[in-house]
Amino acid sequence: GSGLNEAEFLEYGRDRLAQFHPDFDLLLLPDNPDEVVAVVRYCKEHNLALVPSGGRTGLAGGAVAGQGEIVLSLGRMNRVLEFQPRLPAIRCEAGVITAELQRYAAEQGFCFPLDLAAAGSSQIGGNIATNAGGTRVIRYGMLRDWIVGLKVVTGAGDVLTFPGGILKNNTGPDLKHAFIGSEGIYGIILEATIRLAIAPRQPTTVLIGVPDIDVAQVILQELRRQGMQPLAFEFFDQGCLEIVREHLNVAEPFREPVPGYVLLEWDAAEFDFDDAVTMFAGMEERHLIRALRPATSSTQSAELWRLREGISESISMTRHVRKYDVSLPAECFAGFQANVIALCRDMAHVYPVFFGHLGDGNLHVNIVSSGAESRRTGDSHEFMEDTGNIDMEIYKLIGSLNGSISAEHGIGLLKKDYLHLSRSAVEIDYMRQLKSVFDPAGILNPGKVIPD
């Protein structure tokens, strides 16, 4: 091999989904886009497979190098190249850490529209390659909506530059969108120009206790009807909170537990706080809201956010887990939840927990080992084998409801055999044909996304 020690090998050879074992021959760390282009052209000429690598924070096996490929890490290409105040926008290289862009945008008096739990280590190239979502999609949409310019090298070795200095450009189909969300199978992102949003002036956070997920959606409808545009509307159930409390040693936020929790954030400069309090009081009278806890300082707001943002980490550290990243039509959530609970009832030592970005219709379903079979005591492989049949059951259920088997995490290696449940055979064939156009030798991220 690669000459790396075991820790480096695992770090560069896979993403946060640890179920695929890496096996790669070479790690390359280019300093600039020209070096990336030279590598791609060399690999095309010699038919060598390449896996583009960003922050490797994904959860679908999209950055796994498991068959002797070359790993091409973009982490050294981490320069912010230009601030364009008139758009406003930032032009940067693909290896810039997401949190760095958030900080840079704030320094310029604007807001970077993407907010992810993994922002401290994810890179902007990977964010774009997966069309990342996160907690503020309800307000800002997916990352795709903010990309005005892109520079990519295709698998054929061609450099395509989509200029980012203008917002309107109706000169035929906009090909940059073929690369956004393509998970590196058509080309490697080198640079991007990303629009910035107006920063909220008075971000305000409240935690709301609700009887169930359906009522949470009724509350969201009511907020919108009254003229509030939330910055975030996050849901988690009692099962999630119990795991967070156990792992992070935090207190129950209300006097007594409730079945569901909504973390709501909005800009009080747009929708007055007192008006919001009056609206919440009306919802309490109608038994939509069981408990309410407003944050009265940025410290309290951070404490409330920790309950939501600590969920994935707390589950990973204390339980064996199967993760599902689901989008569903709004009216289907309660029925879907009931079906998943019923599926798990037939299996010993497992139960489901539900959390996610309810405001944009994206739910994370985690099937976890129960306390007696925690991560510390049980066998991970045994858990994965015991729960193996549930994947197809859940994905079929999502397909039957016209949902998506991947709301924001991507397909990667993990879900490609289930892609047909969210995409038609004709669509998948067009994806395959596009692959042969942009990457005729099939060297880029082979085996990902498109089923064999």
Secondary structure, DSSP 8 states (H G I E B T S, - for coil): -----HHHHHHHH--S-TTS---EEEEE--SSHHHHHHHHHHHHHHT--EEEESS---SSSTT---SSEEEEE-TT---EEEEETTTTEEEEETT-BHHHHHHHHHHTTEE-S-B-TTTTT-BHHHHHHTT--BTTHHHH--GGGGEEEEEEEETTS-EEEE--S-S---SS--THHHHTTSTTSSEEEEEEEEE-EE--SSEEEEEEEES-HHHHHHHHHHHHHTT---SEEEEEEHHHHHHHHHHH----SSSS--SEEEEEEEETTTS-HHHHHHHHHHHHHTTS-SEEEE--SHHHHHHHHHHHHTHHHHHHHHS-EEEEEEE--GGGHHHHHHHHHHHHHTSTTEEEEEEEEGGGTEEEEEEEE-GGG-TTTS-HHHHHHHTTTHHHHHHHHHHHTT-BSBSSS--TTTSGGGGGGTS-HHHHHHHHHHHHHH-TT--BSTTSSS--
